[in-house]
Amino acid sequence: MIQDVTILVADDHPMLLKGVVDELESYHYNVVATVENGAQALDKIIVLKPSIAILDIEMPLLSGFEVIQKCEEKNLDTRFIILTSFKEKNFILKAKKLNILGYIIKDEPFIELHNCIQKVSQGEPCYSNVFSEILTSEIAPQVEKMKFLSPSERTIVRLVASGKTSKEIGESLSISNRTVEKHRSNIISKLDLPPQGDALSVWAKEHKELILSI
């Protein structure tokens, strides 16, 4: 039953927050709390233990992702839906890494959020089409390429993504600068990156969440 699903909504835009709550209540959902920052969201989730928390990503004090991480550390049973304008793959990767069940884009019709709540309340994942498209077309191909890297090459890619220079990588791994550059050359080839410029550093920065997740 819809009334049995208790919901907390967190968004730092008051008008949008009110609009979401009005729609939820028109469907007879039991909205137990509304908050405008991440710290309040965390406090209310701990106290009220709602079935579902609908969170924006960027909020004052704590982001939606930080709220979810802290709730997981406390082993809370609340399930999470991200309601956001962000479609960038780094956000989607972060959501996947946290095993968030729902990810809905704000410019979609409310029925999509309603359908997501219904699925998530049953423990089923539900994502916007753009979420699935980016996973399939942009993230999955990069994951496949990274599978060809050796353990040593993956370590170097992680260090590059963390902003380390070749000299710093060599010192960290106790290998020569020449060996580091050889690894970098092999990585560039396996990832099918252009050999000129600092293509590996640019790629690693762009895919940092992906690199750190595998």
C-alpha positions in Angstrom: 0.0 0.0 0.0 1.2 3.5 -0.9 0.3 4.8 2.6 2.7 2.2 4.2 5.7 3.8 2.4 7.1 6.5 4.6 9.2 9.1 2.7 11.7 11.8 3.6 12.5 14.4 0.9 15.7 16.6 1.0 16.4 19.4 -1.4 17.9 22.8 -0.8 15.5 24.6 -3.3 12.3 25.3 -1.4 10.0 25.7 -4.4 11.2 22.4 -5.9 10.9 20.7 -2.6 7.4 21.9 -2.2 6.5 20.8 -5.7 7.8 17.3 -5.1 6.0 17.0 -1.8 2.7 18.2 -3.2 3.0 15.6 -6.0 3.8 12.9 -3.5 0.9 13.8 -1.3 -1.5 13.9 -4.3 -0.6 10.2 -4.7 -1.3 9.7 -1.0 2.3 9.0 0.0 3.1 9.4 3.7 5.8 12.2 3.7 7.2 12.2 7.2 9.8 14.9 6.8 11.1 17.6 4.4 14.5 19.2 4.9 16.8 21.6 3.1 20.3 20.4 3.8 22.2 17.1 4.2 22.8 17.3 7.9 19.1 17.7 8.6 18.4 14.8 6.3 20.8 12.5 8.1 19.4 13.5 11.5 15.8 12.9 10.4 16.6 9.6 8.7 18.3 8.3 11.9 15.3 9.3 14.1 12.4 8.6 11.8 13.8 5.6 9.8 11.7 6.3 6.7 11.2 3.6 4.1 12.6 5.8 1.4 14.7 9.0 1.4 14.6 11.1 -1.8 17.8 13.2 -1.9 19.3 15.9 -4.1 23.0 15.4 -4.6 24.4 18.9 -3.9 23.0 20.3 -0.6 24.5 22.4 2.2 26.5 20.7 5.0 26.3 17.2 3.5 25.8 16.0 -0.1 23.2 13.4 -0.9 26.0 10.9 -1.4 27.6 11.7 2.0 24.2 11.2 3.7 23.9 7.8 2.1 27.4 6.8 3.0 26.8 7.7 6.7 23.5 5.9 6.7 25.2 2.8 5.4 27.8 3.0 8.1 25.0 2.9 10.6 23.3 -0.1 8.8 20.0 1.8 8.5 17.3 0.1 6.4 16.2 3.2 4.6 16.4 2.9 0.8 17.5 5.8 -1.3 16.5 7.6 -4.5 18.6 10.3 -5.9 16.5 13.1 -7.6 18.9 15.4 -9.4 19.7 17.4 -12.5 23.1 15.9 -12.9 23.6 13.5 -15.8 27.4 13.5 -15.8 29.0 10.0 -15.7 31.0 10.7 -12.5 27.8 11.2 -10.6 26.3 8.1 -12.1 29.5 6.1 -11.3 29.3 7.3 -7.7 25.7 6.3 -7.5 26.5 2.8 -8.8 29.5 2.5 -6.4 27.1 3.2 -3.5 24.5 0.7 -4.8 21.8 3.4 -4.8 18.6 1.8 -5.9 17.0 4.9 -7.6 18.3 7.7 -9.8 15.8 10.0 -11.4 16.4 13.2 -13.4 14.5 16.2 -12.2 13.2 17.3 -15.6 11.3 14.0 -16.1 7.5 13.8 -15.4 6.5 12.9 -11.8 5.1 9.5 -12.9 8.8 8.4 -13.3 9.5 9.2 -9.6 6.3 7.5 -8.6 7.3 4.3 -10.6 10.7 4.5 -9.0 9.3 4.7 -5.5 7.1 1.7 -6.2 10.1 -0.4 -7.4 12.6 0.8 -4.8 10.1 0.1 -2.0 10.2 -3.6 -3.1 14.0 -3.6 -3.3 14.2 -3.3 -7.0 16.5 -0.8 -8.8 15.0 1.9 -11.0 17.0 4.4 -13.0 16.2 7.1 -15.5 16.8 6.2 -19.2 19.8 8.6 -19.4 21.4 6.8 -16.4 21.2 3.5 -18.2 22.3 5.0 -21.6 25.5 6.5 -20.0 26.3 3.3 -18.3 26.0 1.4 -21.5 27.5 3.8 -24.0 30.1 5.7 -22.0 31.1 3.7 -18.9 30.9 0.1 -19.9 33.4 0.5 -22.9 35.9 2.1 -20.5 35.5 -0.7 -18.0 36.2 -3.2 -20.8 39.4 -1.4 -21.8 40.6 -1.4 -18.2 40.3 -5.1 -18.0 43.3 -5.4 -20.4 45.5 -3.5 -17.9 47.9 -5.5 -15.7 47.7 -5.1 -11.9 50.8 -2.9 -12.0 49.3 -0.8 -14.8 46.1 -0.3 -12.8 48.1 0.8 -9.8 49.8 3.4 -12.0 46.5 4.6 -13.5 45.1 5.1 -9.9 48.2 7.2 -9.0 47.9 9.2 -12.2 44.2 9.8 -11.4 45.3 11.0 -7.9 47.4 13.7 -9.6 50.8 12.0 -9.1 53.7 12.8 -11.5 55.8 10.1 -13.1 58.6 11.0 -10.7 56.3 10.7 -7.7 54.9 7.4 -9.0 58.4 6.0 -9.4 59.3 7.0 -5.9 56.1 5.6 -4.5 56.5 2.2 -6.2 60.4 2.1 -6.0 60.8 1.9 -9.7 62.7 4.1 -12.2 61.2 6.9 -14.1 62.0 5.0 -17.3 59.9 2.1 -16.1 57.0 4.4 -15.2 57.1 5.9 -18.7 57.2 2.4 -20.2 54.1 1.5 -18.2 52.4 4.8 -19.2 53.1 4.0 -22.9 51.6 0.5 -22.6 48.5 1.9 -20.8 48.0 4.6 -23.5 48.1 1.9 -26.1 45.7 -0.5 -24.3 43.2 2.3 -23.6 43.5 3.4 -27.2 44.4 7.0 -26.2 46.3 9.5 -28.5 50.1 9.3 -27.8 50.6 13.0 -27.9 50.2 15.4 -25.1 49.2 14.3 -21.6 46.3 12.1 -22.8 46.6 9.6 -19.9 46.4 12.3 -17.2 43.4 13.9 -18.9 41.6 10.5 -19.3 42.4 9.5 -15.7 41.1 12.7 -14.3 37.9 12.4 -16.4 37.4 8.8 -15.2 38.6 9.0 -11.7 35.5 7.6 -10.1 35.6 4.6 -12.4 39.3 4.0 -11.8 38.9 4.1 -8.1 35.9 1.8 -8.2 37.5 -1.2 -9.9 
